[in-house]
Amino acid sequence: MQLKEHCNLEDFLKKTKECNSKVTFETSEGDILAMQSTLCQFIFVSLRHQPALLYGGKIQCEDENDYEVLKEFLH
């Protein structure tokens, strides 16, 4: 699934902490960021200055139920 444009990235990251499994962001270039990693979170938030990368990437959850937790941020 992809992020909704102009969603609050900090709120999204807080919400990922409620997930039961690993949540990752995969860029269109194939780079994968683990949303539980502080370093990856920093890189992820810095992508707000590169919207093509940010909104062209995909959010992946290991547990399908975690998509429900993140639904307000995804489409």
Backbone torsions as a table, in degrees:
resi	resn	phi	psi	omega
1	MET	NA	158.6	-179.2
2	GLN	-111.9	156.2	176.0
3	LEU	-70.1	144.7	171.3
4	LYS	-72.4	141.5	179.5
5	GLU	-64.9	143.1	176.4
6	HIS	65.6	20.9	174.7
7	CYS	-74.7	159.3	-179.7
8	ASN	-79.4	110.7	-175.1
9	LEU	-66.7	-36.4	179.3
10	GLU	-65.2	-41.7	177.3
11	ASP	-65.0	-38.2	177.0
12	PHE	-59.9	-46.6	-179.0
13	LEU	-63.8	-38.6	176.4
14	LYS	-61.5	-40.6	-178.0
15	LYS	-67.9	-31.6	179.4
16	THR	-62.3	-23.2	178.6
17	LYS	-68.9	-18.4	178.0
18	GLU	-85.3	-7.6	-177.8
19	CYS	-75.6	150.3	-178.5
20	ASN	-86.7	-15.9	-175.3
21	SER	-131.5	-177.3	178.6
22	LYS	-69.1	133.5	175.9
23	VAL	-118.0	129.4	-179.7
24	THR	-127.4	158.3	173.4
25	PHE	-117.7	125.0	178.5
26	GLU	-112.4	120.5	179.1
27	THR	-73.1	164.7	177.6
28	SER	-65.0	-16.2	177.9
29	GLU	-90.4	-2.2	176.9
30	GLY	95.5	0.9	176.9
31	ASP	-74.6	142.1	-178.0
32	ILE	-120.9	127.7	178.6
33	LEU	-115.0	128.9	176.2
34	ALA	-84.6	119.8	-174.4
35	MET	-69.1	-13.4	176.9
36	GLN	-84.3	-12.6	-178.9
37	SER	-86.2	128.9	179.7
38	THR	-61.5	-41.5	178.6
39	LEU	-62.8	-45.1	179.3
40	CYS	-65.2	-35.2	176.7
41	GLN	-62.9	-41.9	178.4
42	PHE	-60.8	-46.3	179.0
43	ILE	-63.5	-43.9	-179.8
44	PHE	-58.1	-48.8	-179.1
45	VAL	-64.8	-33.9	179.2
46	SER	-66.2	-17.6	179.0
47	LEU	-71.3	-10.3	177.6
48	ARG	-58.9	-21.4	178.2
49	HIS	-87.0	-2.2	176.9
50	GLN	-131.8	71.4	-173.3
51	PRO	-57.0	-30.7	179.2
52	ALA	-61.9	-40.4	177.2
53	LEU	-71.7	-43.8	-176.4
54	LEU	-63.8	-50.6	-175.2
55	TYR	-89.1	-6.3	175.5
56	GLY	-92.5	-7.7	-179.6
57	GLY	-88.3	177.0	-177.4
58	LYS	-125.9	140.2	172.3
59	ILE	-93.2	128.9	-179.8
60	GLN	-121.3	132.6	176.1
61	CYS	-117.5	133.8	177.1
62	GLU	-67.0	-36.4	179.0
63	ASP	-101.3	119.3	-178.4
64	GLU	-55.2	-31.0	-179.4
65	ASN	-65.2	-23.0	-179.9
66	ASP	-69.3	-23.0	175.4
67	TYR	-62.4	-32.8	177.8
68	GLU	-66.5	-38.8	178.4
69	VAL	-62.6	-36.5	-174.5
70	LEU	-98.6	6.2	-169.4
71	LYS	-56.5	-31.2	-178.7
72	GLU	-68.6	-15.7	-178.3
73	PHE	-104.9	-9.1	-171.1
74	LEU	-118.6	155.2	169.7
75	HIS	-142.9	NA	NA
